[in-house]
């Protein structure tokens, strides 16, 4: 349905007649009529004060003087243009709906990620910190091959020094350097026999994974 705007003001007889004509033409050419009082807005008053009644049909502006036949002709032309453009508008609308329905996998993934990125981050963090604890569990089960893979994968990410790592299934949860002066625990030097702290000993501490008595080292320190 086409839209029609009538610019009017209170006490304008010509405006009232024009409104009556437009309402009478509803039967011939259905349209949505909006009447605007130009006194309600200064810009409208400044524009149309000396020209009312003014009728806007789509993009066409009709200023007084005009006849009822002029209104009828203008409405009919606007209705014809509207009916001609309607199939194209419906086609465009249907295309938009189809495009919305055919959202790509990448779009769906992006939307899902925007809603769940914190969950993904937390799961990644949990896996990053949790998998190293799986290495001593596998060692305990005597599955040395999978355990070695975990130690190898995390080797570039961490020093894996035994004196900085937790141990599972052993006498203590950790074996610190003697220099740390932690009382009541065996030190790394005591359990490993390494007393000289240098580059070579640090390499040995990196390779030290533990044993059934001391427990097994977590793959991240």
C-alpha positions, 0 to 999 in steps of 0.5 A, a space after each residue: 500500500 502506498 503512503 500519502 502525507 497531507 501537510 495541513 493546519 487547523 482552520 485551513 478549509 482547503 486542507 480539510 477539503 483535500 483530506 476529504 478528497 483523499 479519504 474518498 479516493 481510498 476506495 479507488 486507490 487504497 493508501 495510508 494517509 497521514 495528516 501532519 499539522 505544520 504548526 507542530 514543527 517550525 521547520 515544516 511551518 517555514 517550508 509550507 506555511 504559504 503553500 498548504 495544502 501540500 500532498 506528498 505521494 511517495 516521492 511526488 509533492 503536489 502543492 496547491 492549486 490542484 483538483 481532485 482529479 489531479 489527486 486521483 491521477 497522482 495516486 493511480 500513478 504511484 500505485 502502479 509504480 508500487 505494484 511494479 516494484 513490489 515483485 522486485 522487493 519481494 524477490 530481494 526480501 526472499 533472497 535476503 531470507 535465503 541468504 540468512 538461511 544459508 549461513 555458512 559454517 564459518 559464520 555459524 562457527 564465528 557466532 558460536 565462538 562469540 558466545 562461548 569464547 570464555 568456555 573455549 579459553 578455560 577448557 584450553 587452559 584446563 587441558 594445558 595445565 591438566 595434561 602434564 599431570 597425566 604423565 606421572 599417572 601413565 608412568 605409574 601405570 607403566 605406560 612409559 610410551 604415552 608418558 614420554 610423549 607428554 614430557 616431549 610435547 611440554 619440553 619446549 614450553 617448560 624447563 621441567 626441572 625436577 627441583 621445581 616440579 610436583 611429584 605424584 605417587 611418591 614420598 613427597 609432593 616436591 623435592 626442592 633445592 637444598 638452597 631453598 632451605 625447606 625444612 622437613 623434606 628431602 632435597 633434590 640433591 639428596 634424592 638425586 645425588 647431584 650436589 654441584 648446581 651447574 648447567 650439566 646438573 640442570 640438564 639432569 634435573 630436566 631429564 629426571 622423571 622420578 621412580 616408584 619410590 620418589 614418585 613421578 614428575 609432573 610434565 610442567 614445573 
